Amino acid sequence: MTSSTSPIASLISKRALDLPGNPFAEADARAAAAIAAGEDVIDLSKGNPDGEPPEFMKDALARAAYEQIDYRYAPFDGKPEFLKAAAGWYERQHGVKVDTATQLLATSGSSVGISIVIEALVDEGDTVLAVEPYYPQYEGSTAVAKGRFVTIPTDAAHGFLPDLDAVDPALLDEAKLLILNYPNNPTGAAATPELYATAVRLAHEHHFVVMNDFAYAGLGFDENPAISLLETPGALDVAVELCSLSKMYMVAGWRGGFVAGNAEVLAAAKAVHRQTTVLASTVIQEAGAAALASDQSSVPPLARRYASRYRVLHDGLNAAGFHVLDSHGGLFAWMEVPEGAGTSDEFTDHLLHRAGVAVMPGSCFGASGEGYVRLSLLRPEEDLAEAVRRIVADRDRAAE
């Protein structure tokens, strides 16, 4: 971060020095360096949408740019029309009623929601539980709060879903927060009603909060849509959920989302939000309100597109002897590192420089992620087919 000889070095906080690196920034740097060196790279390491939002959403944003009221700061907790649209979306899509005044908060993306919920609950030394493999920000935001990050392992044999009843009750008693993420990044696992019911029951029994990162709402591959944690009876007593405009409507760069759930947790999160982060943009909230209040007809075709792209990777690589695991939704495929190919980091480096395909090593997602790599679905099918061809051709060359 700084030179050890710099007079500023002694002024840097221990908190900043102790933070883990951001694996996505590191992946960007790896791919950029390879491209700068003249390598032909298909970048499947990113979760950046490769399309456009619905026209009506762009039109709503354009109209908002001419509205005098939207030149002013947004209300601290969100524009009323955005919160109303979010509440309507929950009721129509998931049968859940949330109060716009006490159970919703507009944020500049779900990542902001992750950090403020953790900071609202976690004091130094407090325990945060997360299910492996996990999105790396859960660990990073816990480190900022100086909490203790403890993980619950999963494996392919159980569909990367945890057995929460097998967790040590003493650990559950210590926990302030349990973090879930379904549909899951990176595995594509989907929560069952039974899993959510168990999480809610244990939260009542052991007095912790459950937070579900619902960033991939609407993007399930199965006939039935992905379920919300808040559909579970009793969830609003103990749980919050994070939602994002980024994935459902392909507007990651606009940074829009919201937190919904328990009113007491939301009150604390709002207090943190008001002191530590930028308010959600007025014009993005206008566009988000239009999207959330719509009939959602733009979302299922997007889910079908990602499912079709997933099948390109799954079918092509598995036919060649690799093992891409089954997925139920989201934006990624999860593939085993072939036997003899080394660690996930080593295989990632090999694919980048020998096959010209950039992926994310599973090690970024916790101990249960080792032995796997994550491939993004956010490239056209022809690019994914070419990535399959390159990976298979590289394997075949090595075998000659």
C-alpha positions as CSV (number, residue, x, y, z in Angstrom):
1,M,0.0,0.0,0.0
2,T,2.7,2.5,1.0
3,S,6.5,2.4,1.1
4,S,7.9,1.3,4.5
5,T,10.2,4.3,4.4
6,S,7.4,6.8,3.9
7,P,6.5,9.1,6.8
8,I,2.9,8.4,6.0
9,A,3.3,4.6,6.5
10,S,3.0,4.9,10.3
11,L,-0.3,6.8,9.9
12,I,-2.2,4.1,7.9
13,S,-4.8,2.4,10.1
14,K,-4.3,-1.2,11.1
15,R,-7.8,-1.9,9.8
16,A,-6.8,-0.8,6.3
17,L,-3.5,-2.7,6.4
18,D,-5.3,-5.9,7.5
19,L,-8.0,-5.9,4.8
20,P,-7.9,-8.8,2.4
21,G,-7.3,-8.0,-1.3
22,N,-10.1,-7.7,-3.7
23,P,-10.0,-10.8,-5.9
24,F,-12.0,-9.2,-8.7
25,A,-9.7,-6.3,-9.0
26,E,-6.8,-8.8,-9.1
27,A,-8.6,-10.8,-11.8
28,D,-9.0,-7.6,-13.9
29,A,-5.3,-6.9,-13.5
30,R,-4.4,-10.4,-14.6
31,A,-6.5,-10.3,-17.7
32,A,-5.4,-6.7,-18.6
33,A,-1.7,-7.7,-18.3
34,A,-2.2,-10.7,-20.5
35,I,-4.0,-8.6,-23.1
36,A,-1.4,-5.8,-22.9
37,A,1.3,-8.5,-23.6
38,G,-0.5,-9.3,-26.8
39,E,-2.3,-12.4,-25.7
40,D,-5.7,-13.2,-27.2
41,V,-8.0,-13.5,-24.2
42,I,-11.7,-14.4,-23.8
43,D,-12.5,-12.9,-20.4
44,L,-14.9,-15.1,-18.4
45,S,-13.8,-13.8,-15.0
46,K,-16.2,-10.9,-14.8
47,G,-19.8,-10.5,-13.7
48,N,-20.4,-7.5,-15.9
49,P,-23.7,-7.6,-17.9
50,D,-23.0,-7.6,-21.7
51,G,-26.4,-6.3,-22.8
52,E,-28.8,-3.4,-22.3
53,P,-31.6,-2.6,-20.0
54,P,-35.2,-2.5,-21.3
55,E,-36.0,0.5,-23.4
56,F,-38.7,1.7,-21.0
57,M,-36.1,1.8,-18.2
58,K,-33.7,3.9,-20.3
59,D,-36.6,6.2,-21.2
60,A,-37.4,6.6,-17.5
61,L,-33.8,7.5,-16.8
62,A,-33.8,10.1,-19.6
63,R,-37.0,11.7,-18.4
64,A,-35.6,11.9,-14.9
65,A,-32.6,13.9,-16.2
66,Y,-35.0,16.7,-17.1
67,E,-36.9,16.7,-13.8
68,Q,-36.1,19.6,-11.5
69,I,-36.7,17.6,-8.4
70,D,-34.1,15.0,-9.4
71,Y,-31.3,17.7,-9.4
72,R,-31.7,17.8,-5.6
73,Y,-30.4,15.3,-3.1
74,A,-32.5,12.2,-2.7
75,P,-34.4,11.5,0.6
76,F,-32.0,9.7,2.9
77,D,-33.9,6.3,2.9
78,G,-35.0,6.4,-0.8
79,K,-37.5,8.2,-3.0
80,P,-41.1,7.3,-2.1
81,E,-41.9,6.1,-5.6
82,F,-38.9,3.8,-5.6
83,L,-39.7,2.3,-2.2
84,K,-43.3,1.9,-3.3
85,A,-42.2,0.1,-6.4
86,A,-39.9,-2.2,-4.4
87,A,-42.7,-3.1,-2.0
88,G,-45.0,-3.8,-5.0
89,W,-42.4,-6.0,-6.6
90,Y,-42.0,-8.0,-3.4
91,E,-45.8,-8.5,-3.1
92,R,-46.4,-9.4,-6.7
93,Q,-43.3,-11.6,-7.3
94,H,-43.0,-13.2,-3.8
95,G,-46.2,-12.7,-1.9
96,V,-44.4,-10.6,0.8
97,K,-45.7,-7.4,2.2
98,V,-43.1,-4.9,3.4
99,D,-43.7,-1.5,4.8
100,T,-42.0,1.3,2.8
101,A,-41.3,3.4,5.8
102,T,-39.8,0.9,8.2
103,Q,-38.8,-2.2,6.2
104,L,-37.1,-0.8,3.0
105,L,-34.0,1.2,2.3
106,A,-32.7,2.3,-1.2
107,T,-29.0,1.8,-1.7
108,S,-26.4,2.3,-4.5
109,G,-26.3,-1.4,-5.2
110,S,-26.5,-4.5,-3.1
111,S,-22.8,-4.2,-2.2
112,V,-23.6,-1.1,-0.2
113,G,-26.4,-3.1,1.5
114,I,-23.9,-5.9,2.5
115,S,-21.5,-3.4,4.1
116,I,-24.1,-1.4,6.0
117,V,-26.0,-4.4,7.4
118,I,-22.7,-5.9,8.6
119,E,-21.7,-2.6,10.2
120,A,-25.1,-2.1,11.8
121,L,-24.8,-5.5,13.6
122,V,-21.2,-6.3,14.1
123,D,-18.9,-4.9,16.8
124,E,-15.2,-5.8,17.2
125,G,-14.9,-9.6,17.8
126,D,-18.5,-10.4,16.9
127,T,-19.0,-13.6,14.8
128,V,-20.4,-13.5,11.3
129,L,-21.2,-16.9,9.7
130,A,-21.2,-17.4,5.9
131,V,-21.8,-20.4,3.8
132,E,-19.0,-21.5,1.5
133,P,-18.3,-20.9,-1.3
134,Y,-19.1,-17.2,-0.6
135,Y,-18.9,-13.9,-2.3
136,P,-15.6,-12.3,-1.1
137,Q,-17.2,-9.0,0.1
138,Y,-18.8,-10.8,3.0
139,E,-15.3,-11.4,4.4
140,G,-14.0,-8.0,3.4
141,S,-16.9,-6.1,5.0
142,T,-16.6,-8.2,8.2
143,A,-12.9,-7.3,8.3
144,V,-13.8,-3.6,8.0
145,A,-16.2,-4.0,11.0
146,K,-13.4,-6.0,12.8
147,G,-15.7,-9.0,13.2
148,R,-14.8,-12.6,13.3
149,F,-15.6,-14.4,10.0
150,V,-16.5,-18.1,10.3
151,T,-17.6,-20.3,7.4
152,I,-19.9,-23.3,7.0
153,P,-18.5,-25.7,4.4
154,T,-20.6,-27.3,1.7
155,D,-19.8,-29.7,-1.1
156,A,-21.0,-30.8,-4.5
157,A,-22.5,-34.0,-3.1
158,H,-25.0,-31.9,-1.3
159,G,-25.6,-29.4,-4.1
160,F,-23.5,-26.8,-2.2
161,L,-26.3,-26.3,0.2
162,P,-25.4,-26.3,4.0
163,D,-26.7,-28.6,6.7
164,L,-27.4,-25.8,9.2
165,D,-28.7,-28.2,11.8
166,A,-25.2,-29.8,11.9
167,V,-23.6,-26.5,12.9
168,D,-22.3,-26.4,16.5
169,P,-25.1,-24.8,18.6
170,A,-22.4,-22.9,20.6
171,L,-21.2,-21.3,17.4
172,L,-24.8,-20.4,16.5
173,D,-25.2,-18.8,20.0
174,E,-22.1,-16.7,19.3
175,A,-23.2,-15.5,15.9
176,K,-24.6,-12.1,15.3
177,L,-25.3,-12.7,11.6
178,L,-25.7,-15.6,9.2
179,I,-25.1,-14.7,5.5
180,L,-26.8,-16.7,2.7
181,N,-26.7,-16.1,-1.0
182,Y,-29.2,-17.8,-3.4
183,P,-29.2,-18.2,-6.3
184,N,-25.5,-18.6,-5.4
185,N,-22.5,-16.9,-6.7
186,P,-20.3,-18.9,-7.7
187,T,-22.0,-22.3,-7.7
188,G,-25.5,-21.6,-9.1
189,A,-27.1,-23.5,-6.1
190,A,-30.7,-22.6,-5.4
191,A,-32.2,-22.4,-1.9
192,T,-35.0,-24.7,-0.9
193,P,-38.0,-23.7,1.3
194,E,-36.6,-26.2,3.8
195,L,-33.2,-24.5,4.0
196,Y,-34.8,-21.1,4.5
197,A,-37.2,-22.5,7.1
198,T,-34.2,-24.0,9.0
199,A,-32.3,-20.7,8.9
200,V,-35.2,-18.8,10.2
201,R,-35.9,-21.4,13.0
202,L,-32.3,-21.3,14.1
203,A,-32.2,-17.5,14.1
204,H,-35.2,-17.5,16.4
205,E,-33.7,-20.1,18.7
206,H,-30.1,-18.7,18.8
207,H,-30.9,-15.0,18.4
208,F,-29.0,-14.0,15.3
209,V,-30.0,-12.2,12.1
210,V,-30.1,-13.9,8.7
211,M,-29.1,-11.9,5.6
212,N,-29.8,-13.2,2.1
213,D,-27.9,-11.7,-0.8
214,F,-30.7,-12.0,-3.4
215,A,-28.7,-10.3,-6.2
216,Y,-29.8,-12.9,-8.8
217,A,-33.5,-12.7,-8.1
218,G,-35.4,-13.5,-11.3
219,L,-32.5,-15.3,-12.9
220,G,-33.3,-18.9,-12.0
221,F,-32.8,-21.6,-14.7
222,D,-35.6,-23.9,-13.4
223,E,-39.3,-23.8,-14.2
224,N,-40.1,-22.3,-10.8
225,P,-38.5,-18.9,-10.0
226,A,-36.0,-18.4,-7.3
227,I,-37.6,-17.9,-3.9
228,S,-37.1,-15.1,-1.5
229,L,-36.0,-15.7,2.1
230,L,-38.7,-13.3,3.2
231,E,-41.4,-15.7,1.9
232,T,-40.5,-17.9,4.8
233,P,-43.0,-17.7,7.8
234,G,-41.3,-15.7,10.6
235,A,-38.5,-14.3,8.4
236,L,-39.4,-10.7,8.9
237,D,-38.8,-11.2,12.6
238,V,-35.1,-12.1,12.1
239,A,-34.0,-11.5,8.5
240,V,-33.2,-9.0,5.8
241,E,-32.7,-9.4,2.1
242,L,-30.5,-7.5,-0.4
243,C,-31.8,-6.9,-3.9
244,S,-30.1,-5.5,-6.9
245,L,-31.2,-3.8,-10.1
246,S,-27.8,-4.7,-11.7
247,K,-28.5,-8.3,-12.7
248,M,-32.3,-8.4,-13.4
249,Y,-32.2,-5.3,-15.6
250,M,-28.5,-5.3,-16.8
251,V,-27.6,-2.0,-15.3
252,A,-24.6,-2.9,-13.1
253,G,-22.9,0.5,-13.8
254,W,-26.0,2.4,-12.6
255,R,-25.6,1.1,-9.0
256,G,-29.1,0.6,-7.7
257,G,-30.7,-1.7,-5.2
258,F,-32.4,-2.0,-1.9
259,V,-32.5,-3.8,1.5
260,A,-35.8,-5.2,2.8
261,G,-36.8,-7.0,6.0
262,N,-36.8,-6.6,9.7
263,A,-37.6,-3.1,10.9
264,E,-35.1,-3.0,13.8
265,V,-32.2,-4.1,11.6
266,L,-33.3,-1.6,8.9
267,A,-33.4,1.2,11.4
268,A,-29.8,0.4,12.4
269,A,-28.7,0.0,8.8
270,K,-30.3,3.4,7.9
271,A,-28.3,5.0,10.7
272,V,-25.1,3.6,9.3
273,H,-26.1,4.4,5.8
274,R,-26.7,8.1,6.6
275,Q,-23.2,8.5,8.0
276,T,-21.0,6.4,5.8
277,T,-22.2,6.2,2.2
278,V,-23.6,8.1,-0.7
279,L,-27.4,8.1,-1.2
280,A,-28.9,6.2,-4.0
281,S,-29.0,8.5,-7.1
282,T,-32.3,10.2,-7.8
283,V,-32.4,9.4,-11.5
284,I,-31.4,5.7,-10.9
285,Q,-34.2,5.4,-8.4
286,E,-36.6,6.7,-11.1
287,A,-35.4,4.2,-13.6
288,G,-35.5,1.5,-10.9
289,A,-39.0,2.3,-9.9
290,A,-40.1,1.9,-13.6
291,A,-38.4,-1.5,-13.8
292,L,-39.7,-2.8,-10.5
293,A,-43.3,-1.6,-11.2
294,S,-43.3,-3.2,-14.6
295,D,-44.7,-6.6,-15.5
296,Q,-41.2,-8.1,-15.3
297,S,-41.6,-9.4,-18.9
298,S,-38.0,-8.4,-19.6
299,V,-36.6,-10.7,-16.9
300,P,-37.5,-14.3,-17.9
301,P,-36.0,-13.9,-21.4
302,L,-32.8,-12.8,-19.7
303,A,-32.9,-15.9,-17.5
304,R,-33.4,-18.1,-20.5
305,R,-30.5,-16.4,-22.3
306,Y,-28.2,-17.2,-19.4
307,A,-29.5,-20.7,-19.1
308,S,-28.7,-21.3,-22.8
309,R,-25.2,-19.9,-22.4
310,Y,-24.7,-22.1,-19.4
311,R,-25.6,-25.1,-21.5
312,V,-23.0,-24.1,-24.1
313,L,-20.3,-24.4,-21.4
314,H,-21.8,-27.3,-19.5
315,D,-22.5,-29.5,-22.5
316,G,-19.4,-28.6,-24.5
317,L,-16.9,-29.1,-21.6
318,N,-18.6,-32.1,-20.1
319,A,-18.7,-33.9,-23.5
320,A,-14.9,-33.4,-23.6
321,G,-14.4,-35.0,-20.2
322,F,-14.3,-31.9,-18.0
323,H,-16.9,-31.5,-15.2
324,V,-19.1,-28.4,-15.1
325,L,-21.5,-28.8,-12.2
326,D,-25.3,-28.5,-12.5
327,S,-26.5,-24.9,-12.0
328,H,-30.0,-23.6,-11.0
329,G,-29.4,-19.9,-11.8
330,G,-27.3,-16.8,-11.7
331,L,-24.5,-15.7,-14.0
332,F,-21.8,-18.3,-13.7
333,A,-20.7,-21.9,-14.4
334,W,-18.7,-23.8,-11.7
335,M,-16.2,-26.3,-13.1
336,E,-13.9,-28.8,-11.3
337,V,-10.2,-28.4,-11.8
338,P,-9.1,-31.5,-13.7
339,E,-7.0,-34.0,-11.9
340,G,-3.3,-33.2,-12.2
341,A,-3.9,-29.6,-13.1
342,G,-2.8,-28.2,-9.7
343,T,-4.6,-25.8,-7.5
344,S,-7.4,-23.6,-8.7
345,D,-5.0,-20.6,-8.9
346,E,-2.5,-22.7,-10.9
347,F,-5.2,-23.9,-13.3
348,T,-6.5,-20.3,-13.6
349,D,-3.1,-19.1,-14.6
350,H,-2.7,-22.0,-17.0
351,L,-6.0,-21.3,-18.8
352,L,-5.2,-17.6,-19.1
353,H,-1.7,-18.0,-20.7
354,R,-2.1,-21.4,-22.5
355,A,-5.7,-21.4,-23.5
356,G,-6.4,-17.7,-23.6
357,V,-9.4,-17.9,-21.3
358,A,-9.6,-15.8,-18.1
359,V,-11.6,-17.4,-15.2
360,M,-11.8,-16.9,-11.4
361,P,-10.0,-19.4,-9.2
362,G,-12.3,-21.1,-6.7
363,S,-9.9,-20.2,-3.9
364,C,-11.3,-16.7,-4.0
365,F,-14.6,-18.0,-2.6
366,G,-13.4,-19.8,0.5
367,A,-12.0,-23.3,1.3
368,S,-14.9,-25.1,-0.3
369,G,-14.1,-23.3,-3.5
370,E,-10.6,-24.8,-3.9
371,G,-10.6,-27.4,-6.7
372,Y,-13.0,-25.4,-8.9
373,V,-13.0,-22.4,-11.2
374,R,-15.8,-20.0,-12.0
375,L,-16.7,-19.1,-15.6
376,S,-18.9,-16.1,-16.5
377,L,-21.9,-16.5,-18.7
378,L,-21.7,-12.8,-19.7
379,R,-20.4,-13.3,-23.2
380,P,-22.2,-14.2,-26.4
381,E,-22.7,-17.9,-27.1
382,E,-20.2,-17.9,-29.9
383,D,-17.5,-16.6,-27.4
384,L,-18.4,-19.3,-24.9
385,A,-18.2,-21.9,-27.6
386,E,-14.8,-20.6,-28.6
387,A,-13.7,-20.7,-25.0
388,V,-14.8,-24.4,-24.8
389,R,-12.8,-25.1,-28.0
390,R,-9.7,-23.4,-26.6
391,I,-9.8,-25.2,-23.2
392,V,-10.3,-28.6,-24.9
393,A,-7.6,-27.9,-27.5
394,D,-5.2,-26.9,-24.8
395,R,-5.9,-30.2,-22.9
396,D,-5.4,-32.2,-26.1
397,R,-2.1,-30.5,-26.9
398,A,-0.8,-31.3,-23.4
399,A,-1.7,-34.9,-23.9
400,E,0.2,-35.3,-27.2
